[in-house]
Amino acid sequence: ISVFCLLCFALLNLYWGQRVTRLYQAHLAQKSHSSYTPSAAVVLSLRGNDPFLADCLHGLLNQDYPAYQVKIVVDHIDDPAFAFVTQYLAEHEHPHCDVSIREVSNGVCGLKNASLVQAIREVDNDVEVLAWLDADVIPHRSWLRELVSPLQDPEVGVASGIRWYAPRHANPGTMVRHAWNTAAMMQMVALEIPWGGSIALSREIFTHPQLTNSFSRMLWDDTGLKVIADQLGRRVAFVPATTMVNRESISFDSCFRYMTRQLVNARYYHPHWWLVAGLGLMTAVAQTALLVLSVLFMIQGDLTAAASSAGVLLFANGCVAVAIFRISLLVHKTVKARGEHFQRQPLRTLGYLGITVYIFAAALLAAMRTRTIDWRGVLYHVTDPFNVQIMHYEPYRHPETSTSLLELEHVSI
């Protein structure tokens, strides 16, 4: 049973990896940027002063795009991001950039969702495409032009960028997040799980009442777009050109909480959550079983059975390694073509893949029982996908000065 499960796991990852590979190869074969540039609005929702915010603003306000508006929604007037953005815009004027404060939320959705709904309601009637990005994304000059390109196909309603972690440091948390995200990226493309850090919607999607009604009751803004797009007869497209590199380091503890949050998001809002969970747990159990059997067979002197068990383990992990290696190489070429660079660490990544399987399984189990989410100092209680309550809120402060959420006697992720 373990052999069968691992072989299925290996072949599935080879198939998913090939899909992603073809996606990047098709992009690299293109000779020029798209000329499709509909009127667009870009929303940047801020809570806290991100370390890359200045770079994010610089890239966002200097896009190679003929007609686009920028709407920055800050969580609170006392948020440090508000003073930073105000000063930045005073020094770098932009004719079509508006800054507003998030209006009082009803406390039944994520704060980012509340900001997005507010921005959507303020968008001009002539805007054909609505995009948004996270503050840790540094958009290159052609980011918006490339992101909206798939929306010229009337069957596409959501265009998603791709998240890529390129660690500068090789501490365990950073490398585990990199290894996990690299493998998860194949699932995201195959199962159409959009990434809210860099996304664009057609007018048919962002003006539909179902979108704002859903966002007003959901904790996250991205994974649920798959269901909304399906219900409106549109599909999700991924844009290799907008593979956005994140070079931040992270502690192991923060990495585990991050992974758990991502999986809670999938659990609540993606129709194929049980496929993701089943595959992750099955792989960990099957791999453990074969490891134990290999040792037992060696003790019993059955070297053929021990070698067979070890061979299946090596083959399954080798298939994943090959898929990840090919994708990493293509991502590197894509990023390099636009004048950026990151250092690839294939050997270190492969070294962390083995333990990442178990950390992923632990995060899956944690996600299955998590009801309370601590996200940027806001405590949410989520009993079902559309039943969200804010249990604790305060304007953003630096972690060392904010109220300790442990005092609230909640277990949170």
Secondary structure, DSSP 8 states (H G I E B T S, - for coil): -HHHHHHHHHHHHHHHHHHHHHHHHHHHH--S-------EEEEEEESS--TTHHHHHHHHTT-S-SSEEEEEEES-TTSHHHHHHHHHHHHS--TTEEEEE-----SSS-HHHHHHHHHHHHS-TT--EEEEE-TT----TTHHHHHHGGGGSTTEEEEEEEEEE--SS--HHHHHHHHHHHHHHHHHHHTT---TTEEEEEHHHHTSHHHHHHHTT-S-SSTTHHHHHHHTT-EEEEEEEEEEEE-----HHHHHHHHHHHHHHHHHH-TTHHHHHHHHHHHHHHHHHHHHHHHHHHHHT-HHHHHHHHHHHHHHHHHHHHHHHHHHHHHHHHHHHTT------HHHHHHHHHHHHHHHHHHHHHHHH--EEEETTEEEEEEETTEEEEEE------TTTS--GGGGT----
